[in-house]
Amino acid sequence: MKARIVLALFPLAAFALVHCGAVSDGGPTAGPAPAADAGPAKDASAVDVPDAGPATDAPTPPLARMSKARSLFATVKGQDGRLRTFGGLTTGGLDDTSDAYDPVANKWTAGTGVASLGRYGLAATADASGNVYVIGGTPDGATPTAAVEMYSPANDTWKSLADLPTARLGLGAATGKDGRIYAIGGRDTAGAPTDIVEVYSPATQTWSTAPSLPTKRLALVAVTGADGKVYAIGGRDAKNAPLGVVEAFDIDKGAWETAEPLLTGRFWFGATLGGDGRIYALGGMGDLGFLDDIEAFTPGAGWKALKAMPERRAWLSAGASADGKVFAIGGSTEPEDPATQPPPMRTMLSFDTKTSTWQK
């Protein structure tokens, strides 16, 4: 049986030692384009024959790579359709910048960073105006931060907001249909998973306390479903065990309820709401280490296993595009030696929800 790899959260000092794990610069080359064949000169008296076109379709170009490798970062979909990444760890340590991916152009663009954003294990979510809230995390793998900052994509500017009442790392965050920001679970300053739920009101710029999460956990992901409920998905408990538990906060009732559990318990994974209204959970850490599976959730119908990713990834993030794609972004692949820390990656994978196919 394969040995279980925990690597749940590591101090920055330990992570900085993985420079030897090479992350190649640039993407794969497609090679030179074949020269066009002009063919024989056409006889003016000859009858025109319709052109049958090329013998084969042009190959799909590889997915663009981020400007730098990242793991344990956050991704938010903007109103302009771009997927924006924030913070995390790179091969050089903490990162305080953001990147934006345009799925239509297949291009990454570097954004503006802010000094205090140097953290990982953070959460992020966007409000109805498109502003992004970057919440919590840790600068060293041990000390949670209460820092909250707002990024305006329209102005490419940052603003510091009121701190979280409870400093946390490995938390989930989602924007409710009431326009408020929900910060859910995570690990507190005592080093234990929490059930804390705190809510930020952009209108009053203040935090308040909401009903506690029924299951204490960290390294979870929070997603607002198409039904308007806020889902707290997966995570791990105090014994480092991956959880399949899913709990949903009904904003109208002001209460948590139990939802259908994940097929595979996982933590430090990616999750996002797809364009088809389903919630997708990708990769992460399971009982036996890194995961390559993906499953989709439909409220009332539960989770359905889909075609596995081409590789096992954890510490990744996820996003979706309007044309039915779900992206597994960055993170790390499973190391050959369970005792080593794998370096973060610049690459991503794309899952077409219409054809159930993966692209690198």
MIKOL-794363 format. One line per field, with one value per atom (N, C-alpha, C): y, x, z. Coordinates in steps of 0.05 Angstrom, whole numbers, padded with zeros to 5 digits. Layout:
MIKOL-794363
north: (Y; ...) $
east: (X; ...) $
up: (Z; ...) $
end
This chain:
MIKOL-794363
north: (-00024; 00000; 00025; 00045; 00069; 00084; 00094; 00109; 00135; 00143; 00168; 00191; 00212; 00236; 00257; 00267; 00287; 00315; 00326; 00352; 00372; 00373; 00389; 00419; 00429; 00457; 00459; 00473; 00472; 00500; 00503; 00529; 00540; 00566; 00578; 00570; 00568; 00561; 00534; 00515; 00488; 00489; 00505; 00507; 00519; 00538; 00552; 00534; 00510; 00491; 00476; 00480; 00463; 00476; 00494; 00506; 00484; 00462; 00441; 00428; 00430; 00419; 00438; 00433; 00452; 00457; 00482; 00490; 00503; 00490; 00501; 00527; 00545; 00570; 00565; 00580; 00578; 00554; 00554; 00531; 00514; 00491; 00474; 00487; 00483; 00495; 00477; 00490; 00476; 00468; 00479; 00473; 00491; 00491; 00509; 00501; 00520; 00514; 00502; 00482; 00471; 00491; 00490; 00508; 00502; 00523; 00519; 00510; 00490; 00479; 00494; 00508; 00524; 00507; 00482; 00464; 00473; 00458; 00464; 00489; 00503; 00526; 00518; 00534; 00527; 00534; 00515; 00519; 00536; 00558; 00576; 00563; 00542; 00530; 00506; 00500; 00477; 00485; 00464; 00468; 00471; 00491; 00495; 00472; 00462; 00441; 00453; 00450; 00461; 00451; 00470; 00463; 00446; 00422; 00405; 00413; 00434; 00443; 00426; 00433; 00418; 00389; 00372; 00344; 00339; 00355; 00353; 00380; 00381; 00406; 00416; 00442; 00453; 00444; 00438; 00428; 00450; 00442; 00461; 00472; 00498; 00509; 00502; 00498; 00492; 00515; 00509; 00530; 00548; 00574; 00592; 00587; 00595; 00591; 00617; 00615; 00638; 00651; 00676; 00690; 00678; 00665; 00651; 00627; 00607; 00584; 00592; 00579; 00585; 00560; 00560; 00540; 00553; 00541; 00551; 00580; 00587; 00614; 00614; 00637; 00639; 00649; 00640; 00648; 00658; 00680; 00692; 00698; 00692; 00700; 00727; 00745; 00772; 00776; 00799; 00806; 00807; 00811; 00811; 00784; 00763; 00736; 00726; 00744; 00736; 00722; 00703; 00690; 00702; 00713; 00727; 00711; 00708; 00694; 00713; 00705; 00723; 00708; 00720; 00709; 00681; 00667; 00639; 00637; 00614; 00608; 00605; 00614; 00610; 00595; 00590; 00577; 00595; 00620; 00639; 00646; 00634; 00640; 00653; 00671; 00685; 00702; 00704; 00721; 00743; 00767; 00789; 00801; 00785; 00795; 00780; 00789; 00776; 00772; 00753; 00748; 00747; 00753; 00751; 00735; 00715; 00698; 00704; 00709; 00713; 00687; 00673; 00647; 00650; 00673; 00676; 00680; 00697; 00701; 00681; 00664; 00645; 00659; 00679; 00696; 00704; 00703; 00713; 00741; 00758; 00785; 00790; 00801; 00807; 00831; 00830; 00852; 00866; 00884; 00900; 00885; 00885; 00872; 00892; 00881; 00898; 00884; 00899; 00887; 00868; 00875; 00859; 00834; 00830; 00807; 00782; 00785; 00763; 00742; 00723; 00703; 00680; 00657; 00634; 00621; 00601; 00590; 00610; 00629; 00651; 00644; 00661; 00658; 00684; 00683; 00707; 00703; 00725; 00724; 00752; 00754; 00779; 00787; 00813; 00823; 00829; 00839; 00844; 00866; 00882; 00904; 00895; 00871; 00860; 00864; 00878; 00881; 00854; 00849; 00824; 00828; 00810; 00811; 00788; 00795; 00776; 00774; 00750; 00746; 00726; 00733; 00714; 00702; 00678; 00664; 00665; 00660; 00659; 00667; 00681; 00688; 00667; 00648; 00630; 00601; 00595; 00568; 00561; 00579; 00574; 00596; 00621; 00643; 00654; 00650; 00661; 00691; 00704; 00733; 00740; 00763; 00773; 00794; 00798; 00820; 00814; 00836; 00835; 00859; 00853; 00874; 00872; 00894; 00894; 00904; 00889; 00896; 00905; 00928; 00938; 00932; 00912; 00907; 00931; 00946; 00969; 00990; 00994; 01014; 01003; 00976; 00962; 00974; 00977; 00988; 00971; 00974; 00959; 00977; 00966; 00981; 00962; 00970; 00954; 00958; 00936; 00937; 00929; 00929; 00920; 00891; 00885; 00858; 00838; 00813; 00791; 00793; 00789; 00787; 00764; 00742; 00719; 00713; 00715; 00709; 00679; 00673; 00646; 00641; 00616; 00607; 00582; 00576; 00552; 00554; 00578; 00583; 00583; 00583; 00587; 00614; 00625; 00650; 00650; 00661; 00663; 00687; 00697; 00720; 00709; 00716; 00707; 00723; 00713; 00727; 00753; 00756; 00781; 00802; 00795; 00814; 00815; 00799; 00799; 00777; 00781; 00763; 00744; 00718; 00698; 00685; 00687; 00675; 00651; 00627; 00603; 00584; 00575; 00555; 00564; 00544; 00550; 00541; 00550; 00543; 00569; 00568; 00593; 00595; 00615; 00619; 00597; 00581; 00559; 00534; 00536; 00513; 00493; 00498; 00479; 00487; 00467; 00474; 00488; 00506; 00521; 00517; 00526; 00526; 00555; 00574; 00602; 00611; 00626; 00639; 00669; 00686; 00715; 00727; 00748; 00759; 00789; 00797; 00825; 00838; 00861; 00876; 00899; 00898; 00921; 00947; 00946; 00970; 00985; 00970; 00983; 00980; 00964; 00959; 00948; 00930; 00918; 00888; 00874; 00845; 00838; 00816; 00806; 00775; 00763; 00734; 00721; 00699; 00683; 00656; 00640; 00614; 00597; 00583; 00567; 00545; 00538; 00516; 00490; 00472; 00448; 00430; 00430; 00413; 00430; 00429; 00444; 00433; 00450; 00441; 00464; 00456; 00475; 00463; 00480; 00472; 00464; 00477; 00472; 00493; 00491; 00511; 00518; 00544; 00554; 00564; 00556; 00563; 00570; 00592; 00598; 00584; 00567; 00551; 00566; 00554; 00567; 00570; 00555; 00558; 00580; 00594; 00616; 00609; 00583; 00574; 00575; 00579; 00579; 00552; 00538; 00511; 00511; 00498; 00493; 00464; 00460; 00434; 00423; 00397; 00383; 00396; 00392; 00402; 00379; 00385; 00364; 00371; 00350; 00354; 00356; 00356; 00360; 00337; 00314; 00291; 00288; 00309; 00310; 00291; 00283; 00265; 00281; 00273; 00287; 00283; 00303; 00302; 00304; 00288; 00290; 00306; 00317; 00331; 00356; 00361; 00385; 00397; 00422; 00435; 00461; 00468; 00491; 00511; 00536; 00557; 00569; 00566; 00578; 00606; 00626; 00654; 00662; 00653; 00661; 00651; 00626; 00615; 00622; 00631; 00638; 00613; 00590; 00565; 00547; 00530; 00510; 00485; 00471; 00445; 00426; 00400; 00380; 00375; 00376; 00370; 00343; 00333; 00308; 00309; 00289; 00290; 00284; 00293; 00287; 00257; 00248; 00220; 00213; 00232; 00228; 00251; 00245; 00265; 00278; 00305; 00319; 00345; 00354; 00381; 00393; 00419; 00434; 00427; 00430; 00424; 00450; 00447; 00470; 00464; 00485; 00482; 00508; 00505; 00529; 00523; 00544; 00541; 00542; 00521; 00521; 00536; 00541; 00555; 00540; 00514; 00498; 00496; 00511; 00512; 00491; 00474; 00453; 00463; 00453; 00458; 00436; 00443; 00424; 00424; 00401; 00397; 00381; 00392; 00380; 00375; 00351; 00345; 00348; 00356; 00359; 00335; 00334; 00312; 00294; 00268; 00248; 00229; 00207; 00187; 00177; 00174; 00162; 00182; 00208; 00227; 00244; 00253; 00271; 00257; 00273; 00263; 00274; 00257; 00266; 00267; 00262; 00260; 00286; 00287; 00311; 00301; 00316; 00309; 00334; 00331; 00354; 00350; 00373; 00372; 00387; 00374; 00386; 00386; 00409; 00409; 00390; 00373; 00354; 00328; 00327; 00303; 00292; 00308; 00299; 00302; 00287; 00289; 00267; 00273; 00253; 00254; 00230; 00228; 00233; 00248; 00254; 00244; 00248; 00238; 00251; 00234; 00243; 00262; 00279; 00297; 00280; 00292; 00278; 00273; 00287; 00285; 00291; 00281; 00286; 00314; 00330; 00357; 00363; 00377; 00388; 00417; 00432; 00460; 00477; 00468; 00483; 00501; 00515; 00531; 00525; 00535; 00528; 00552; 00552; 00573; 00563; 00578; 00569; 00592; 00585; 00605; 00602; 00622; 00623; 00602; 00591; 00572; 00543; 00539; 00512; 00498; 00514; 00502; 00506; 00486; 00488; 00484; 00502; 00502; 00494; 00476; 00468; 00484; 00503; 00522; 00518; 00517; 00516; 00493; 00498; 00476; 00460; 00435; 00418; 00390; 00376; 00349; 00330; 00306; 00286; 00280; 00282; 00276; 00246; 00238; 00210; 00200; 00218; 00212; 00226; 00211; 00223; 00241; 00239; 00255; 00283; 00287; 00313; 00332; 00358; 00378; 00384; 00379; 00386; 00416; 00426; 00455; 00462; 00488; 00497; 00498; 00500; 00499; 00524; 00530; 00552; 00542; 00516; 00505; 00502; 00497; 00492; 00471; 00461; 00441; 00452; 00444; 00454; 00430; 00429; 00408; 00420; 00408; 00417; 00402; 00416; 00402; 00392; 00402; 00393; 00367; 00364; 00340; 00321; 00329; 00313; 00306; 00325; 00322; 00342; 00334; 00351; 00362; 00386; 00398; 00408; 00405; 00416; 00442) $
east: (00017; 00000; 00018; 00009; 00025; 00025; 00049; 00051; 00036; 00024; 00009; 00028; 00025; 00041; 00024; 00033; 00018; 00024; 00048; 00057; 00034; 00021; -00004; 00001; 00021; 00028; 00057; 00073; 00101; 00112; 00132; 00143; 00158; 00159; 00172; 00201; 00215; 00243; 00248; 00230; 00233; 00227; 00206; 00199; 00220; 00235; 00256; 00278; 00279; 00301; 00295; 00272; 00266; 00274; 00293; 00303; 00314; 00324; 00335; 00314; 00289; 00267; 00263; 00274; 00274; 00246; 00240; 00215; 00224; 00220; 00230; 00216; 00232; 00221; 00208; 00187; 00175; 00157; 00142; 00124; 00135; 00123; 00132; 00129; 00148; 00147; 00132; 00117; 00101; 00117; 00142; 00158; 00151; 00167; 00162; 00137; 00124; 00100; 00109; 00095; 00102; 00099; 00117; 00115; 00091; 00078; 00054; 00062; 00047; 00052; 00035; 00049; 00034; 00020; 00030; 00017; 00023; 00013; 00018; 00002; 00013; -00001; -00028; -00049; -00075; -00079; -00091; -00097; -00123; -00122; -00145; -00169; -00165; -00188; -00198; -00185; -00193; -00217; -00233; -00256; -00246; -00255; -00248; -00258; -00241; -00248; -00247; -00268; -00268; -00244; -00233; -00210; -00219; -00208; -00216; -00206; -00188; -00177; -00154; -00142; -00119; -00127; -00107; -00112; -00119; -00107; -00112; -00117; -00132; -00136; -00111; -00108; -00085; -00085; -00061; -00060; -00069; -00081; -00089; -00064; -00061; -00037; -00037; -00014; -00013; -00023; -00033; -00043; -00020; -00025; -00004; 00003; 00027; 00037; 00037; 00033; 00035; 00062; 00064; 00090; 00110; 00099; 00116; 00101; 00116; 00104; 00091; 00068; 00054; 00042; 00040; 00024; 00012; -00010; -00024; -00032; -00043; -00051; -00082; -00092; -00121; -00127; -00150; -00158; -00187; -00192; -00219; -00226; -00250; -00259; -00271; -00261; -00270; -00294; -00307; -00329; -00322; -00296; -00286; -00279; -00284; -00279; -00251; -00234; -00206; -00205; -00186; -00181; -00156; -00160; -00138; -00128; -00101; -00088; -00075; -00074; -00064; -00046; -00022; -00005; 00005; 00011; 00021; 00050; 00061; 00089; 00100; 00124; 00138; 00164; 00180; 00206; 00225; 00219; 00236; 00225; 00202; 00190; 00163; 00156; 00131; 00127; 00102; 00096; 00076; 00080; 00062; 00050; 00048; 00038; 00013; 00001; -00022; -00017; -00030; -00030; -00059; -00064; -00091; -00090; -00108; -00109; -00134; -00130; -00152; -00156; -00178; -00183; -00187; -00198; -00202; -00176; -00158; -00133; -00112; -00118; -00098; -00072; -00075; -00052; -00053; -00030; -00027; -00015; -00025; -00014; -00008; 00015; 00023; 00007; -00002; -00017; 00000; -00013; 00001; 00001; 00024; 00027; 00025; 00023; 00023; 00040; 00057; 00076; 00064; 00042; 00031; 00017; 00016; 00003; 00021; 00046; 00064; 00055; 00038; 00027; 00016; 00012; 00000; -00020; -00035; -00057; -00079; -00082; -00101; -00127; -00147; -00172; -00178; -00194; -00202; -00229; -00244; -00270; -00276; -00295; -00301; -00330; -00335; -00362; -00377; -00401; -00417; -00405; -00389; -00376; -00350; -00341; -00317; -00292; -00295; -00273; -00266; -00240; -00231; -00221; -00230; -00223; -00203; -00179; -00158; -00156; -00160; -00165; -00147; -00135; -00120; -00096; -00089; -00065; -00043; -00018; 00005; 00030; 00048; 00074; 00096; 00091; 00112; 00103; 00078; 00068; 00059; 00063; 00056; 00038; 00043; 00029; 00007; -00019; -00040; -00040; -00049; -00052; -00082; -00088; -00116; -00119; -00098; -00099; -00120; -00134; -00154; -00148; -00146; -00142; -00161; -00167; -00186; -00171; -00174; -00162; -00183; -00179; -00197; -00186; -00197; -00187; -00191; -00212; -00217; -00195; -00185; -00164; -00136; -00135; -00109; -00097; -00113; -00104; -00112; -00098; -00103; -00111; -00127; -00135; -00137; -00125; -00127; -00154; -00166; -00192; -00189; -00212; -00212; -00203; -00185; -00175; -00197; -00192; -00209; -00210; -00232; -00233; -00215; -00214; -00198; -00178; -00152; -00131; -00133; -00132; -00134; -00118; -00110; -00098; -00113; -00111; -00125; -00155; -00166; -00194; -00207; -00234; -00248; -00263; -00267; -00282; -00300; -00324; -00343; -00361; -00372; -00390; -00418; -00435; -00462; -00480; -00504; -00523; -00533; -00527; -00533; -00511; -00490; -00468; -00447; -00450; -00430; -00409; -00386; -00363; -00361; -00362; -00361; -00333; -00321; -00295; -00299; -00293; -00302; -00280; -00280; -00262; -00233; -00214; -00186; -00172; -00147; -00131; -00126; -00129; -00126; -00098; -00093; -00066; -00058; -00077; -00070; -00062; -00064; -00056; -00077; -00102; -00124; -00144; -00157; -00178; -00201; -00214; -00236; -00263; -00284; -00310; -00320; -00302; -00308; -00318; -00340; -00350; -00354; -00339; -00341; -00349; -00365; -00377; -00371; -00362; -00355; -00376; -00385; -00405; -00391; -00389; -00377; -00392; -00418; -00433; -00425; -00421; -00413; -00383; -00369; -00340; -00334; -00351; -00347; -00351; -00339; -00342; -00362; -00376; -00394; -00391; -00403; -00401; -00426; -00423; -00445; -00446; -00467; -00468; -00444; -00434; -00409; -00413; -00391; -00390; -00394; -00412; -00416; -00391; -00374; -00350; -00325; -00308; -00283; -00264; -00251; -00233; -00216; -00194; -00177; -00171; -00158; -00152; -00176; -00199; -00224; -00226; -00247; -00254; -00283; -00289; -00317; -00325; -00349; -00359; -00389; -00398; -00426; -00439; -00459; -00471; -00491; -00500; -00520; -00547; -00551; -00575; -00573; -00550; -00547; -00537; -00533; -00522; -00491; -00479; -00450; -00441; -00425; -00417; -00388; -00385; -00359; -00352; -00331; -00325; -00299; -00299; -00275; -00259; -00232; -00213; -00201; -00188; -00177; -00182; -00182; -00187; -00162; -00164; -00140; -00120; -00129; -00111; -00100; -00102; -00092; -00108; -00131; -00147; -00163; -00163; -00179; -00209; -00224; -00253; -00269; -00290; -00309; -00333; -00335; -00358; -00363; -00389; -00397; -00421; -00419; -00440; -00447; -00473; -00482; -00496; -00489; -00502; -00524; -00549; -00572; -00575; -00570; -00570; -00598; -00619; -00646; -00654; -00645; -00652; -00631; -00608; -00587; -00577; -00575; -00568; -00552; -00536; -00521; -00537; -00533; -00546; -00526; -00530; -00512; -00519; -00499; -00502; -00489; -00493; -00482; -00451; -00438; -00409; -00394; -00369; -00351; -00348; -00343; -00338; -00310; -00292; -00264; -00258; -00252; -00243; -00217; -00215; -00191; -00187; -00162; -00155; -00133; -00129; -00111; -00116; -00142; -00150; -00161; -00171; -00183; -00213; -00229; -00258; -00268; -00288; -00299; -00328; -00343; -00369; -00366; -00375; -00373; -00395; -00392; -00412; -00438; -00437; -00462; -00477; -00467; -00481; -00473; -00454; -00444; -00418; -00413; -00389; -00369; -00344; -00324; -00302; -00294; -00272; -00250; -00225; -00203; -00179; -00167; -00141; -00141; -00117; -00114; -00100; -00101; -00089; -00111; -00107; -00125; -00112; -00125; -00114; -00086; -00082; -00056; -00039; -00044; -00026; -00041; -00026; -00037; -00060; -00079; -00102; -00102; -00113; -00116; -00145; -00163; -00191; -00206; -00228; -00245; -00274; -00290; -00318; -00335; -00359; -00377; -00403; -00412; -00434; -00458; -00481; -00506; -00524; -00533; -00550; -00573; -00576; -00598; -00592; -00571; -00564; -00537; -00521; -00496; -00473; -00451; -00426; -00424; -00412; -00408; -00378; -00365; -00337; -00335; -00315; -00310; -00282; -00274; -00249; -00226; -00208; -00186; -00167; -00153; -00133; -00110; -00095; -00071; -00049; -00050; -00029; -00041; -00028; -00037; -00026; -00044; -00036; -00049; -00034; -00044; -00034; -00045; -00038; -00044; -00063; -00071; -00094; -00102; -00126; -00143; -00167; -00185; -00201; -00209; -00226; -00242; -00261; -00277; -00281; -00286; -00290; -00319; -00327; -00354; -00360; -00340; -00344; -00344; -00347; -00350; -00324; -00303; -00277; -00274; -00261; -00252; -00222; -00208; -00179; -00168; -00148; -00132; -00106; -00101; -00080; -00058; -00033; -00010; -00010; 00000; 00003; 00028; 00028; 00052; 00042; 00059; 00053; 00066; 00056; 00065; 00095; 00111; 00140; 00145; 00166; 00173; 00182; 00195; 00203; 00184; 00169; 00149; 00162; 00188; 00202; 00210; 00207; 00215; 00191; 00198; 00177; 00177; 00156; 00156; 00154; 00167; 00165; 00139; 00131; 00107; 00111; 00088; 00089; 00076; 00084; 00072; 00049; 00048; 00029; 00001; -00018; -00046; -00057; -00080; -00095; -00123; -00135; -00162; -00180; -00203; -00223; -00247; -00254; -00277; -00301; -00319; -00342; -00362; -00360; -00379; -00369; -00343; -00332; -00318; -00315; -00301; -00273; -00259; -00231; -00213; -00188; -00168; -00148; -00138; -00117; -00095; -00071; -00048; -00039) $
up: (00000; 00000; 00000; -00015; -00017; 00009; 00017; 00042; 00040; 00062; 00062; 00065; 00048; 00049; 00063; 00085; 00100; 00089; 00094; 00085; 00086; 00109; 00111; 00108; 00122; 00120; 00130; 00116; 00122; 00127; 00145; 00150; 00126; 00123; 00100; 00098; 00121; 00121; 00107; 00113; 00101; 00071; 00064; 00036; 00019; 00030; 00014; 00006; 00017; 00010; -00016; -00028; -00051; -00078; -00078; -00103; -00121; -00110; -00127; -00144; -00137; -00153; -00176; -00199; -00221; -00232; -00237; -00250; -00276; -00299; -00324; -00331; -00344; -00354; -00381; -00386; -00412; -00416; -00437; -00443; -00465; -00471; -00492; -00519; -00537; -00563; -00582; -00600; -00619; -00644; -00646; -00669; -00692; -00713; -00736; -00752; -00762; -00778; -00805; -00815; -00841; -00863; -00883; -00905; -00922; -00931; -00948; -00975; -00985; -01012; -01032; -01051; -01070; -01090; -01095; -01114; -01143; -01161; -01189; -01198; -01219; -01229; -01241; -01236; -01245; -01275; -01290; -01318; -01319; -01333; -01334; -01345; -01362; -01375; -01358; -01337; -01320; -01303; -01296; -01279; -01250; -01236; -01208; -01191; -01173; -01154; -01126; -01110; -01083; -01067; -01052; -01035; -01011; -01007; -00986; -00959; -00959; -00933; -00924; -00902; -00892; -00884; -00886; -00880; -00850; -00833; -00805; -00792; -00770; -00756; -00743; -00740; -00727; -00698; -00687; -00659; -00640; -00618; -00597; -00583; -00581; -00568; -00538; -00526; -00497; -00481; -00457; -00439; -00430; -00429; -00420; -00391; -00383; -00356; -00340; -00314; -00297; -00299; -00291; -00292; -00272; -00251; -00232; -00221; -00211; -00198; -00172; -00166; -00141; -00129; -00103; -00089; -00064; -00054; -00030; -00034; -00057; -00064; -00068; -00075; -00079; -00107; -00118; -00145; -00144; -00158; -00159; -00188; -00196; -00223; -00223; -00241; -00242; -00260; -00259; -00276; -00305; -00311; -00338; -00349; -00333; -00341; -00335; -00326; -00320; -00293; -00291; -00266; -00253; -00229; -00216; -00192; -00191; -00169; -00150; -00124; -00103; -00084; -00078; -00057; -00063; -00041; -00042; -00038; -00045; -00044; -00072; -00076; -00101; -00095; -00116; -00111; -00095; -00094; -00078; -00051; -00043; -00017; -00020; -00001; -00001; -00026; -00035; -00057; -00050; -00060; -00054; -00079; -00100; -00125; -00134; -00156; -00168; -00198; -00209; -00238; -00247; -00273; -00284; -00310; -00312; -00336; -00352; -00378; -00396; -00412; -00406; -00419; -00449; -00459; -00487; -00502; -00491; -00504; -00496; -00476; -00465; -00458; -00440; -00434; -00404; -00391; -00363; -00364; -00346; -00343; -00313; -00307; -00280; -00270; -00244; -00232; -00211; -00197; -00177; -00150; -00137; -00111; -00088; -00064; -00040; -00019; -00006; 00012; 00033; 00044; 00066; 00055; 00029; 00018; 00018; 00028; 00029; 00048; 00039; 00056; 00039; 00051; 00037; 00056; 00045; 00060; 00065; 00046; 00049; 00034; 00035; 00021; 00007; -00015; -00029; -00042; -00045; -00057; -00068; -00087; -00099; -00093; -00090; -00085; -00112; -00110; -00134; -00152; -00140; -00156; -00169; -00163; -00174; -00157; -00134; -00116; -00103; -00099; -00088; -00060; -00042; -00014; -00008; 00000; 00007; 00037; 00047; 00076; 00089; 00112; 00128; 00114; 00123; 00114; 00134; 00125; 00143; 00128; 00141; 00129; 00134; 00152; 00160; 00164; 00160; 00163; 00191; 00209; 00237; 00249; 00241; 00252; 00234; 00241; 00225; 00225; 00203; 00203; 00202; 00212; 00211; 00189; 00173; 00153; 00132; 00124; 00102; 00084; 00058; 00039; 00016; 00004; -00019; -00044; -00065; -00091; -00110; -00124; -00144; -00171; -00186; -00213; -00232; -00227; -00245; -00243; -00219; -00214; -00210; -00207; -00202; -00176; -00155; -00130; -00107; -00084; -00060; -00037; -00019; 00005; 00029; 00051; 00076; 00089; 00098; 00111; 00140; 00154; 00182; 00184; 00204; 00207; 00214; 00207; 00217; 00248; 00260; 00289; 00300; 00284; 00292; 00270; 00276; 00256; 00249; 00223; 00214; 00189; 00185; 00160; 00151; 00125; 00115; 00117; 00115; 00118; 00090; 00089; 00064; 00064; 00041; 00039; 00015; 00018; -00004; 00000; -00022; -00021; -00022; -00002; -00001; -00019; -00024; -00041; -00027; -00001; 00013; 00010; -00006; -00011; 00010; 00031; 00052; 00047; 00060; 00056; 00080; 00075; 00096; 00097; 00121; 00126; 00145; 00135; 00147; 00156; 00181; 00190; 00189; 00186; 00185; 00211; 00214; 00237; 00252; 00279; 00295; 00306; 00323; 00334; 00353; 00363; 00380; 00364; 00338; 00321; 00316; 00323; 00321; 00300; 00287; 00268; 00283; 00270; 00283; 00269; 00282; 00271; 00268; 00270; 00270; 00242; 00242; 00218; 00224; 00210; 00213; 00186; 00187; 00163; 00161; 00137; 00133; 00115; 00124; 00109; 00094; 00067; 00053; 00057; 00063; 00067; 00092; 00114; 00140; 00146; 00129; 00133; 00161; 00170; 00196; 00195; 00215; 00217; 00239; 00236; 00256; 00257; 00277; 00280; 00270; 00255; 00245; 00259; 00256; 00268; 00261; 00281; 00278; 00258; 00244; 00226; 00242; 00234; 00250; 00254; 00234; 00236; 00235; 00256; 00257; 00236; 00221; 00200; 00189; 00176; 00162; 00134; 00117; 00090; 00074; 00080; 00066; 00044; 00027; 00007; 00011; 00009; 00010; -00018; -00027; -00053; -00050; -00062; -00063; -00086; -00081; -00102; -00118; -00140; -00157; -00142; -00120; -00104; -00083; -00082; -00064; -00037; -00032; -00006; -00007; 00016; 00018; 00028; 00012; 00017; 00029; 00052; 00064; 00057; 00041; 00028; 00038; 00047; 00054; 00076; 00074; 00094; 00110; 00132; 00149; 00178; 00195; 00223; 00239; 00265; 00283; 00281; 00270; 00268; 00239; 00224; 00196; 00177; 00186; 00169; 00149; 00123; 00103; 00108; 00103; 00109; 00083; 00081; 00059; 00065; 00090; 00099; 00082; 00076; 00063; 00078; 00086; 00101; 00086; 00086; 00071; 00089; 00086; 00102; 00086; 00096; 00084; 00095; 00078; 00087; 00095; 00081; 00088; 00115; 00122; 00148; 00170; 00161; 00180; 00195; 00181; 00194; 00175; 00187; 00172; 00169; 00147; 00143; 00130; 00133; 00122; 00093; 00076; 00047; 00041; 00017; 00008; 00010; 00022; 00026; 00000; -00001; -00023; -00026; -00050; -00054; -00043; -00044; -00034; -00015; 00010; 00029; 00020; 00023; 00013; 00028; 00027; 00038; 00020; 00023; 00005; -00024; -00032; -00059; -00072; -00097; -00110; -00114; -00113; -00118; -00130; -00147; -00160; -00171; -00175; -00187; -00217; -00231; -00260; -00274; -00299; -00315; -00317; -00312; -00314; -00287; -00267; -00241; -00222; -00230; -00212; -00198; -00174; -00159; -00165; -00172; -00179; -00158; -00149; -00130; -00144; -00143; -00158; -00141; -00144; -00132; -00101; -00091; -00062; -00050; -00023; -00008; 00002; 00000; 00010; 00029; 00035; 00055; 00047; 00021; 00011; -00003; 00000; -00013; -00033; -00053; -00074; -00089; -00098; -00113; -00141; -00160; -00187; -00196; -00177; -00184; -00183; -00197; -00198; -00195; -00180; -00176; -00177; -00187; -00190; -00173; -00161; -00143; -00154; -00153; -00160; -00135; -00125; -00101; -00104; -00083; -00083; -00096; -00113; -00127; -00118; -00104; -00093; -00113; -00108; -00123; -00144; -00166; -00188; -00196; -00197; -00205; -00235; -00243; -00271; -00279; -00304; -00313; -00298; -00288; -00271; -00285; -00270; -00281; -00292; -00311; -00322; -00301; -00279; -00259; -00231; -00210; -00183; -00174; -00163; -00154; -00127; -00111; -00086; -00083; -00064; -00058; -00082; -00099; -00123; -00118; -00138; -00137; -00162; -00163; -00185; -00194; -00219; -00230; -00254; -00264; -00286; -00306; -00331; -00352; -00362; -00377; -00387; -00408; -00421; -00443; -00433; -00407; -00396; -00388; -00385; -00376; -00346; -00333; -00305; -00305; -00290; -00290; -00263; -00264; -00241; -00244; -00226; -00230; -00209; -00219; -00201; -00182; -00158; -00138; -00142; -00134; -00136; -00145; -00159; -00166; -00145; -00145; -00125; -00128; -00107; -00109; -00110; -00123; -00123; -00095; -00081; -00054; -00034; -00019; 00000; 00021; 00025; 00045; 00035; 00009; -00002; -00006; -00005; -00011; -00041; -00055; -00083; -00088; -00108; -00113; -00126; -00124; -00137; -00167; -00182; -00211; -00223; -00248; -00264; -00282; -00285; -00304; -00294; -00312; -00304; -00323; -00315; -00331; -00336; -00358; -00365; -00370; -00356; -00360; -00375; -00398; -00413; -00403; -00389; -00377; -00397; -00422; -00443; -00456; -00459; -00472; -00453; -00428; -00408; -00416; -00426; -00435; -00421; -00417; -00404; -00425; -00419; -00436; -00418; -00426; -00412; -00424) $
end
